[in-house]
């Protein structure tokens, strides 16, 4: 018999110093207890979101684990001019033997935010997959039933130019406004909510792009490239394009979300989607486009606006900086509302393009203004005087 030579491989030696070796009260608990839940019982959303991104003010006794070339680490709070309770307190002094404890939770008021949609990775995948599945089914059913043959000729031109042009808005804001802002927000609760907002916009742009390809195949004479010229040179779209590009250049993440979701979307986005496309499409024989546009409308109206209101309501009612935040937000309203209204008014010629007209442009704009005024009022801010123009 030949003996097998034992290989010289270091054997693991357990010293009870490894992670997880020590037993302590709640060692077997499947829930965390290092934060105060928003309600009496903490939710699964809070367990997977709150304080996943650590903070030197709490537990990082050695300071930030990562930083930037200029020496700043982690998530600097001056990436927005908005302030939350406690942000002016300095980080705890760290030195050998000082211990790991920072301020009592929350270290500052940013950590009080909870996304009412309770969005995290799993919910994002579930929601978007359901939306895409439903959109695909609607388009496929329309294809099989020859529903596109019912469209008025002018409506074909309208969709190829104007509905197609909106994908540029969704793509630009999703990728360069929301995705950019989420990186600079100070907590995981903010990061998750804004990231989902970004994915909603990017998915909506993809929905319109795929729809455009389907229509190119199914509708005789449909020009799938017409939206490019419209976005680049149509006077009715240049106001929207200008404001969208200005939004993507905002550095302050708080201003980016506020200008995008509180100002631009109600005054321009909902004006186009709800007041124009959703009203005009059925009158012109199109019962498919409203399902595509309606999915994006639901994203904003029932999810993205909801987290935005919850986020800014905390800031306008902050125990320390409410007046500071209100003054700042009212200034942003003064800056962005005239731009959004100018962009909206430049879109007026679109209301006359379909054969069967939607409600009058002025009535549509009044509805958008009323919706916007309600949002601003709920945030305890001043309704801009420009709204009366």
C-alpha positions in Angstrom: 0.0 0.0 0.0 1.1 3.5 -0.7 0.6 6.0 1.9 -0.9 9.3 1.0 1.4 12.2 1.9 -0.3 14.8 3.9 -0.1 18.2 2.3 1.4 21.0 4.4 -1.6 23.4 4.6 -2.2 25.7 7.5 -5.1 24.6 9.6 -7.7 27.1 10.8 -7.4 27.8 14.5 -10.4 29.3 16.2 -9.7 31.7 19.0 -13.2 33.0 19.8 -12.0 36.4 18.5 -13.5 36.0 15.1 -16.7 37.9 14.1 -19.8 36.3 15.5 -18.1 34.3 18.1 -19.2 36.3 21.1 -22.7 35.7 22.5 -24.7 38.5 24.0 -28.3 39.5 24.6 -30.2 39.5 21.2 -27.5 37.4 19.5 -30.3 35.3 18.0 -32.5 38.3 17.1 -33.3 38.8 13.4 -34.0 42.5 14.0 -31.7 45.4 14.8 -32.1 47.6 17.8 -29.6 50.4 17.2 -32.1 52.9 15.9 -35.5 54.3 16.8 -38.2 53.0 14.5 -40.7 55.5 13.0 -43.6 53.5 14.4 -44.0 51.3 17.4 -42.6 48.2 15.6 -39.8 48.5 13.2 -40.4 47.4 9.6 -38.3 45.2 7.3 -37.6 48.3 5.2 -36.0 50.0 8.3 -33.9 46.9 9.1 -32.3 46.8 5.6 -32.0 50.6 5.2 -31.5 52.6 8.4 -27.8 53.1 9.2 -26.6 50.7 6.5 -24.4 53.6 5.6 -22.4 54.3 8.8 -21.5 57.7 10.1 -18.6 58.9 12.2 -21.1 60.7 14.4 -22.4 57.3 15.5 -20.1 54.3 15.2 -17.1 54.9 13.0 -14.5 55.5 15.7 -11.7 55.7 13.2 -13.5 58.2 10.9 -14.7 57.7 7.4 -13.4 54.5 5.7 -13.2 56.3 2.4 -12.8 59.8 1.1 -12.1 62.1 -1.8 -9.0 63.6 -3.3 -9.6 66.9 -1.5 -9.4 65.2 1.9 -13.1 65.1 2.6 -14.6 61.7 3.6 -17.8 60.0 3.1 -20.9 62.1 2.6 -20.2 65.7 3.4 -23.3 67.5 4.8 -22.5 70.7 2.9 -23.4 69.0 -0.4 -26.8 70.8 0.2 -27.5 74.2 1.7 -30.5 72.6 3.5 -29.9 71.8 7.1 -31.4 69.3 9.5 -31.4 69.3 13.3 -28.0 68.7 14.8 -25.9 69.1 11.6 -23.9 72.0 13.1 -22.6 69.8 15.9 -19.0 68.7 15.2 -18.0 65.1 14.7 -17.0 63.5 17.9 -13.3 63.7 18.7 -11.6 60.3 18.0 -8.3 59.2 19.6 -7.0 55.9 21.0 -9.1 54.9 24.0 -11.9 57.3 23.2 -14.3 54.5 22.4 -16.6 54.1 19.5 -19.7 55.9 20.8 -20.8 59.1 19.1 -23.9 61.1 19.6 -27.2 59.5 20.7 -29.3 58.4 17.7 -30.1 60.2 15.5 -26.8 62.1 15.3 -28.6 64.6 13.2 -32.0 65.1 11.8 -31.3 63.7 8.3 -31.6 60.2 9.8 -35.2 60.9 10.8 -36.4 60.6 7.2 -38.3 57.4 6.3 -39.5 56.8 2.7 -43.2 56.2 2.9 -42.9 53.9 -0.1 -40.4 51.8 1.9 -38.2 51.3 -1.2 -35.2 49.1 -1.2 -33.6 46.6 -3.6 -36.2 43.9 -3.5 -39.2 46.3 -3.8 -37.5 48.0 -6.8 -37.1 44.8 -8.7 -40.7 43.6 -8.0 -42.3 46.9 -8.9 -40.5 47.6 -12.1 -40.8 44.0 -13.3 -44.5 44.2 -12.8 -44.8 47.5 -14.7 -42.7 46.2 -17.6 -44.7 43.0 -17.8 -48.0 45.0 -17.9 -46.7 47.5 -20.5 -45.4 44.6 -22.7 -48.8 42.8 -22.5 -50.7 46.0 -23.4 -48.5 46.6 -26.5 -48.6 43.0 -27.6 -52.4 42.9 -27.2 -52.7 46.0 -29.3 -50.4 44.5 -31.9 -52.5 41.3 -32.2 -55.8 43.1 -32.3 -54.6 45.6 -34.9 -55.4 48.5 -32.6 -52.9 50.8 -34.2 -55.0 50.9 -37.4 -57.6 53.0 -35.5 -55.2 55.9 -35.1 -56.0 59.2 -36.9 -53.1 60.2 -39.3 -52.4 63.4 -37.4 -52.2 61.4 -34.2 -49.5 59.2 -35.8 -47.4 62.3 -36.5 -48.1 63.6 -33.0 -46.9 60.4 -31.3 -43.8 60.0 -33.4 -42.7 63.5 -32.7 -43.9 64.5 -29.3 -44.4 61.4 -27.2 -41.1 60.2 -28.6 -39.5 63.5 -27.6 -40.5 63.0 -23.9 -38.1 60.0 -23.7 -35.2 62.5 -23.8 -36.6 64.2 -20.7 -37.0 60.9 -18.8 -33.6 59.7 -19.8 -31.8 62.9 -19.1 -33.3 63.5 -15.7 -33.1 59.9 -14.7 -29.4 59.5 -15.5 -28.0 63.0 -14.8 -30.3 64.6 -12.2 -31.6 61.8 -9.9 -28.8 59.3 -10.2 -26.3 62.1 -9.6 -28.2 63.6 -6.6 -28.6 60.2 -4.8 -24.9 59.9 -4.4 -24.6 63.1 -2.5 -27.6 62.6 -0.2 -26.5 62.0 3.4 -28.3 58.8 4.4 -29.2 55.4 3.0 -32.9 56.3 3.4 -32.4 59.2 1.0 -30.1 57.3 -1.3 -32.6 54.5 -1.8 -35.6 56.7 -2.4 -33.8 58.9 -4.9 -32.2 55.9 -6.6 -35.6 54.4 -7.2 -36.8 57.7 -8.5 -33.9 57.6 -11.0 -34.8 54.0 -12.1 -38.4 55.0 -12.6 -37.3 57.7 -15.1 -34.8 55.5 -16.9 -37.3 52.7 -17.1 -40.0 55.1 -18.5 -37.5 56.3 -21.1 -36.8 52.7 -22.1 -40.6 52.0 -22.3 -41.0 54.9 -24.7 -38.0 53.8 -26.8 -39.2 50.2 -27.2 -42.7 51.5 -27.9 -41.2 53.7 -30.6 -39.6 50.7 -32.2 -42.9 48.7 -32.1 -44.8 51.6 -33.8 -42.1 51.8 -36.5 -42.8 48.2 -37.3 -46.6 48.2 -37.0 -47.8 51.6 -38.2 -47.3 52.4 -41.9 -45.3 55.6 -42.4 -44.4 55.9 -38.7 -41.0 57.8 -38.5 -39.1 56.3 -35.6 -36.4 59.0 -35.8 -38.8 62.1 -35.9 -38.4 62.6 -32.1 -34.7 63.5 -32.6 -35.5 66.5 -34.8 -38.3 67.5 -32.5 -36.1 67.5 -29.4 -33.3 69.3 -31.2 -35.2 72.0 -33.1 -39.0 72.2 -32.6 -39.7 75.6 -30.9 -42.4 74.0 -28.8 -39.9 71.8 -27.1 -37.0 74.1 -26.7 -38.2 75.5 -23.4 -38.6 72.0 -22.0 -35.2 71.1 -23.3 -33.6 74.2 -21.8 -35.0 73.6 -18.3 -34.2 69.9 -18.4 -30.6 70.6 -19.2 -30.5 73.3 -16.5 -31.8 70.8 -14.0 -29.0 68.3 -14.8 -26.4 71.0 -13.9 -27.6 71.5 -10.3 -24.9 70.6 -7.8 -26.9 70.9 -4.6 -28.7 67.5 -4.3 -31.5 69.0 -2.3 -32.2 71.7 -4.9 -32.1 69.0 -7.6 -34.8 66.9 -6.1 -36.9 70.0 -5.1 -36.7 71.6 -8.5 -37.3 68.3 -10.3 -40.1 66.8 -8.3 -41.8 69.9 -6.7 -41.6 72.3 -9.6 -40.8 70.7 -13.0 -42.9 67.6 -12.7 -46.2 69.2 -11.7 -45.9 72.2 -14.0 -44.4 70.5 -17.1 -44.4 66.7 -16.7 -47.9 66.2 -15.5 -49.1 69.0 -17.9 -47.8 67.0 -20.9 -48.6 63.5 -19.7 -52.0 63.9 -18.0 -53.4 67.1 -19.4 -52.4 66.5 -23.0 -51.5 62.9 -24.0 -53.9 61.1 -21.7 -56.8 63.3 -22.7 -56.1 63.5 -26.4 -55.1 59.9 -27.2 -58.5 58.2 -26.7 -60.2 60.9 -28.8 -57.9 60.0 -31.6 -58.4 56.3 -31.5 -55.4 55.5 -29.4 -56.0 53.5 -26.2 -52.4 52.1 -26.0 -50.2 55.2 -25.5 -52.1 56.2 -22.3 -51.1 52.9 -20.7 -47.4 53.6 -21.4 -47.5 57.2 -20.3 -49.8 56.3 -17.4 -47.2 54.0 -15.9 -44.7 56.9 -15.7 -47.4 59.2 -14.4 -48.2 56.7 -11.6 -44.5 56.5 -10.8 -44.4 60.2 -10.0 -47.9 60.9 -8.6 -48.1 57.9 -6.3 -44.5 57.2 -5.4 -41.8 59.7 -6.2 -43.9 62.8 -5.1 -44.8 60.9 -1.9 -41.2 60.4 -0.8 -40.4 64.0 -1.8 -43.1 65.5 0.3 -42.1 63.4 3.3 -38.5 64.4 2.9 -39.1 68.2 2.6 -41.9 68.3 5.2 -39.3 67.2 7.8 -37.0 70.1 6.7 -39.7 72.8 6.7 -40.8 71.6 10.2 -37.2 71.0 11.5 -36.8 71.8 15.2 -33.7 73.9 14.6 -33.5 75.0 10.9 -37.1 75.3 9.8 -36.8 79.0 9.0 -33.5 78.6 7.3 -34.9 75.8 5.1 -38.2 77.6 4.3 -36.2 80.7 3.2 -34.0 78.6 1.0 -36.8 76.6 -0.6 -38.9 79.7 -1.3 -35.8 81.1 -3.0 -35.6 78.0 -5.2 -39.3 78.4 -6.0 -38.6 82.0 -7.2 -35.7 80.7 -9.3 -37.4 77.7 -10.9 -41.1 78.4 -11.2 -40.7 81.1 -13.9 -38.5 78.8 -16.0 -41.0 75.9 -15.7 -43.9 78.1 -16.6 -42.1 79.5 -19.6 -41.3 76.0 -20.8 -45.0 75.0 -20.3 -46.3 77.9 -22.3 -43.9 77.2 -25.2 -45.6 73.8 -25.4 -49.0 75.4 -26.2 -48.9 74.7 -30.0 -49.0 70.9 -29.2 -52.6 71.2 -28.0 -53.7 72.2 -31.5 -52.0 69.3 -33.4 -54.4 66.4 -32.9 -57.5 66.2 -35.0 -59.6 65.7 -31.9 -58.5 68.3 -29.5 -57.8 67.8 -25.7 -59.2 70.4 -23.2 -58.0 74.0 -23.9 -54.3 74.7 -23.1 -55.2 77.4 -20.5 -57.5 75.0 -18.7 -54.8 72.3 -18.7 -52.2 74.8 -17.4 -54.6 76.0 -14.7 -55.1 72.4 -13.5 -51.3 72.0 -13.4 -50.9 75.3 -11.4 -53.6 74.2 -9.0 -51.9 70.9 -8.4 -48.5 72.6 -7.9 -50.0 75.2 -5.5 -51.4 72.3 -3.4 -48.0 70.6 -3.1 -46.3 73.9 -2.1 -48.9 74.6 0.5 -48.6 71.2 2.0 -44.9 71.9 2.4 -45.7 75.1 4.3 -44.1 77.3 1.7 -45.3 80.4 -0.1 -47.2 80.0 -3.4 -45.1 81.9 -5.9 -46.6 85.1 -7.2 -45.5 84.0 -10.7 -48.3 81.4 -10.6 -50.8 84.2 -11.2 -49.3 85.1 -14.6 
